[in-house]
Amino acid sequence: MRLQKFMAQCGVASRRKSEEIIQEGRVKVNGIIVKELGVSIDSLEDNITVDDKRIKPEGNKVYIALNKPTGYITTVSDQFGRKTVIDLISDIKERVYPIGRLDSDTSGLLLLTNDGDLAYKITHPKHEISKKYIAKVKGIPKEHKLKQFREGLKIDDYITSKAKVKIINEFEGNSILEIEIHEGKNRQVRKMCEKIGHEVIELERIAIGEINLKKIPLGKWRFLEKKEIEYLKRQ
């Protein structure tokens, strides 16, 4: 088994994040630091440690929906001592990690698990699971700007896929938009809004595919229902 896949199965982090941890020199296989990606290990025979702590696969799979407040970063730990989303998860013994990410200044729905295979599938670009946001933006976008947003925008070094956007409220010269995208690049929604000339004031993710917050209080979490887990596994 590839080392990064084993780490994900142990609840260390997602497969992609595990690759970063390996390259940082924090992983040892039988006492030897490994920094190269693609190393294969024997999950039964080899002694694998992360930060000098032995890891083993999680027997019980856990699936969580969190209503993330702003000010928390989407990671398991932070070298600068900043608040992480794991600080909000309590009363479970399993090690979980975020599926995907939300920026520190964005609130709303975040999924966490210790199921490495599921996390890998959900975050893979080919699956294109929709993500729905509520964005409070400066000003009121004209229809031709919304049309540009829907058809794709040139941001950084890529063109965004087709998206959905509509104005659901206007107040004091500003507006609230409902936005649905199928990608999840760094600060994508904020950059898209800036591209059409309407900077984001507040941003909240309210749904990932068919999974929504279901009135989870801000800063609280719940276990996913069986039908929600089955939905994710079908993607």
C-alpha positions in Angstrom: 0.0 0.0 0.0 1.2 3.5 -0.7 2.3 5.3 2.4 0.0 8.3 1.9 -3.0 6.1 1.5 -2.1 4.2 4.7 -1.8 7.5 6.6 -5.3 8.6 5.4 -6.7 5.3 6.5 -5.2 6.0 9.9 -6.9 9.3 10.2 -3.8 11.4 10.0 -5.0 13.6 7.2 -6.4 13.4 3.7 -4.2 11.7 1.1 -3.1 15.0 -0.4 -2.3 16.5 2.9 -0.4 13.3 3.9 1.8 13.8 0.9 2.8 17.2 2.3 3.5 15.7 5.7 5.8 13.2 4.1 7.7 15.8 2.2 8.1 17.8 5.4 10.1 14.9 6.8 7.7 14.1 9.6 7.1 10.4 8.7 9.3 7.5 9.5 9.1 3.9 8.2 10.8 1.5 10.6 12.7 4.4 12.2 13.9 5.9 8.9 12.6 9.3 7.7 10.9 9.0 4.3 10.4 12.2 2.2 9.8 10.6 -1.2 6.2 10.1 -2.5 5.1 6.8 -3.8 6.8 4.6 -1.2 5.0 1.3 -0.6 4.7 -0.1 2.9 3.4 -3.3 4.5 0.5 -2.2 6.7 0.9 -5.2 9.0 4.7 -5.5 9.2 6.1 -2.0 9.0 6.3 0.5 11.9 4.9 3.8 10.6 5.2 7.0 12.8 4.2 10.6 12.2 5.9 13.1 14.5 7.4 10.1 16.3 3.9 8.7 17.2 3.0 5.3 15.7 -0.2 5.3 13.6 -2.6 2.5 12.8 -5.8 2.3 10.8 -9.0 3.5 12.4 -11.5 0.6 12.7 -14.6 2.7 13.1 -15.3 5.0 10.2 -16.7 8.4 11.2 -18.5 11.0 9.1 -19.2 14.5 10.4 -20.8 17.7 9.3 -19.5 20.9 11.0 -20.8 24.4 10.8 -17.5 26.2 10.8 -17.3 29.7 12.2 -14.9 32.3 10.7 -11.5 32.5 12.3 -10.8 28.7 12.2 -8.4 27.2 9.7 -9.2 24.0 7.9 -6.4 21.7 9.0 -5.7 19.1 11.8 -3.0 21.1 13.5 -1.2 24.4 13.0 2.4 25.2 13.7 1.6 28.8 14.5 -1.0 27.9 17.2 -4.0 29.2 15.3 -7.5 27.8 16.0 -8.3 24.8 13.8 -11.6 23.1 13.0 -10.4 20.1 15.0 -10.7 22.3 18.1 -14.4 22.3 17.5 -14.8 18.4 17.4 -15.1 16.8 20.8 -16.5 13.6 22.4 -15.1 11.2 19.8 -12.0 9.1 20.1 -11.3 8.7 16.4 -8.9 11.0 14.6 -10.8 12.8 11.8 -9.6 15.4 9.3 -11.4 17.8 6.9 -12.6 16.8 3.4 -11.5 19.7 1.3 -11.3 23.1 2.9 -12.9 26.4 3.8 -10.9 29.6 4.1 -10.5 31.1 7.6 -12.8 34.0 6.8 -15.5 31.7 5.3 -18.1 30.0 7.5 -20.5 27.1 6.9 -20.6 23.5 6.0 -17.4 21.4 6.3 -17.2 17.6 6.2 -14.7 15.6 8.2 -14.0 11.9 8.3 -11.3 9.2 8.9 -12.3 7.4 5.7 -9.4 8.0 3.4 -10.8 6.4 0.4 -14.0 8.4 0.6 -12.2 11.7 1.2 -10.0 11.0 -1.9 -13.0 10.3 -4.1 -14.9 13.4 -3.0 -12.0 15.8 -3.5 -11.0 14.4 -6.9 -11.9 17.0 -9.6 -13.6 14.4 -11.9 -16.5 14.0 -9.4 -17.6 17.6 -9.5 -19.8 17.6 -6.5 -21.7 20.9 -6.3 -21.0 23.4 -3.5 -23.6 26.0 -2.6 -22.8 29.4 -1.0 -24.6 32.5 0.3 -22.4 35.6 -0.4 -23.1 39.1 0.8 -21.4 41.3 -1.7 -20.8 45.0 -2.3 -23.1 46.6 -4.8 -25.8 45.0 -6.9 -24.5 43.0 -10.0 -26.1 43.8 -13.3 -27.4 40.9 -15.4 -24.5 41.0 -17.9 -22.1 40.5 -15.0 -24.1 37.6 -13.6 -24.1 36.1 -17.1 -20.2 36.3 -17.2 -20.2 34.6 -13.8 -22.4 31.8 -15.0 -20.4 31.2 -18.2 -16.9 31.1 -16.7 -14.3 33.7 -15.6 -10.5 33.9 -16.1 -9.0 33.8 -12.7 -5.3 33.5 -12.0 -4.2 30.8 -14.5 -7.5 29.1 -15.1 -11.0 29.6 -16.4 -13.8 28.6 -14.0 -16.4 26.1 -15.0 -20.0 27.1 -15.6 -21.7 28.2 -12.3 -25.1 29.2 -11.0 -25.7 32.6 -9.4 -28.8 34.6 -8.5 -29.6 37.6 -6.4 -31.8 36.6 -3.5 -31.9 39.9 -1.6 -30.8 43.6 -1.8 -30.1 45.9 1.1 -28.6 49.3 1.5 -27.0 49.2 -2.0 -25.5 45.8 -1.5 -26.8 42.3 -2.3 -27.0 38.7 -1.2 -26.2 36.1 -3.9 -26.8 32.4 -3.9 -23.9 30.8 -5.8 -23.3 27.1 -6.8 -20.0 25.9 -8.2 -18.5 22.5 -9.0 -14.9 23.3 -8.2 -13.1 24.3 -5.1 -10.0 26.2 -5.9 -8.3 28.5 -3.4 -10.7 31.4 -2.6 -12.6 30.8 -5.8 -15.9 32.3 -5.0 -14.3 35.4 -3.6 -12.1 35.8 -6.7 -15.1 35.2 -9.0 -17.1 37.9 -7.3 -14.1 40.3 -7.4 -13.7 39.6 -11.1 -17.2 40.9 -11.8 -16.6 44.0 -9.6 -18.5 42.9 -6.4 -16.2 42.2 -3.5 -17.4 39.6 -0.9 -18.3 41.0 2.5 -19.4 37.7 4.1 -19.4 34.2 2.7 -21.1 31.0 4.0 -21.2 27.5 2.4 -24.6 26.0 3.0 -24.5 22.7 1.1 -22.2 20.1 -0.5 -24.2 18.2 -3.0 -27.3 17.0 -1.2 -25.8 17.5 2.3 -26.7 20.7 4.1 -26.3 22.2 7.6 -29.8 21.1 8.8 -29.8 23.9 11.4 -26.5 23.0 13.0 -25.6 25.9 15.3 -22.5 27.8 14.4 -19.4 26.0 15.8 -21.3 22.8 16.4 -21.3 19.5 14.5 -23.4 16.4 13.8 -22.8 12.9 12.5 -23.9 12.3 8.9 -27.0 10.3 8.5 -26.8 6.9 6.8 -28.5 8.1 3.6 -26.0 11.0 3.4 -23.0 8.7 3.8 -24.5 6.4 1.1 -25.0 9.5 -1.2 -21.3 10.4 -0.8 -20.2 6.9 -1.6 -22.2 6.9 -4.8 -20.4 9.9 -6.1 
